[in-house]
Amino acid sequence: MKGVGNYAAENLMKLLGRYDGLALDSWTRAQFAKARNRGRAASDKEIARFYWRFNSWRGLVLWCDMTRHWLEPERILNW
């Protein structure tokens, strides 16, 4: 579909129950750097490698991992 790139397509697939796409954008990359990479930027390949073990659930796991502090306001990405 014209005008739909990888990011949008991966998010749309989540609505259909397909959670394997990571749908990386600048926000998720920055959150990953803070939460999992000691504040250093990571390549998309490095982020994908980190979540690879979750197989078809990796996109959902990434999202839950990057937003878990929303549900636990007393914790600020210090896992």
N, C-alpha and C positions, 0 to 999 in steps of 0.2 A: 504494500500500500504506500503510495507516494506520501512523503512527509513524516513517515514513522521510521525512526531509526532504531538502533539496537536497544537503547535505554527504554524508550517508550514501548517497544515490542515486548521486552522482558517483563516490564510492569504489567502490561495487558495480559500476558500469559499467566501471571500470578492470579488474576481474576478467574482464570479458567482452571486453576488447580495445578499449574506447572510451576514449580518453585526452583528449578535448576539454574535459571539465569540470575546473575548477580546484580544486574541493573546498576552499574557503578556510575556515580556522578561525583561532582566536586565535594558535596557534603559527605557522602559515604566514604570517600577516600580520606578526607580530613578526620572523620571519626575513627576510621581504622588506624590512622597514624597515631592518634592520641591513645586509643584503647589497646592496641595490639602491637605497635611498632615503636614504642618509646618516643613518640612525637615526630618521628622521621617519616617522610613521604615514602610510600611503597608503590611499586608499579602494579598495574592491573594484574599482571602475571603472578606477582607475589601474593596479592590478595586472593586470587583464584586458587593458588596452591594451598593457602591456609585453610580455605573452606572446602577443598576437594573431598576430604574424607566424609563429608555429609551427603555425598552423591546427589540424588535428585531433590534433596531438601536444602541444598547449600544456599540458595537465594533467600529462603525463608530464615534460615539460621543466621545469615549475615544481617538481615534486617532486624531480627530479634536481638542479636548481639549489639548492634549499633544503637538501638533505641531502648535497651533495657533500663537505662538510667531515667527514662521518662516515667517509669513506674516506681522507681526507687529514688526519689529526689535527694535523699541524704547521701547517696553514693554518686560520686562524680567521676565516672570512668577510671576508677582505681581498682580494677579487678586483677 
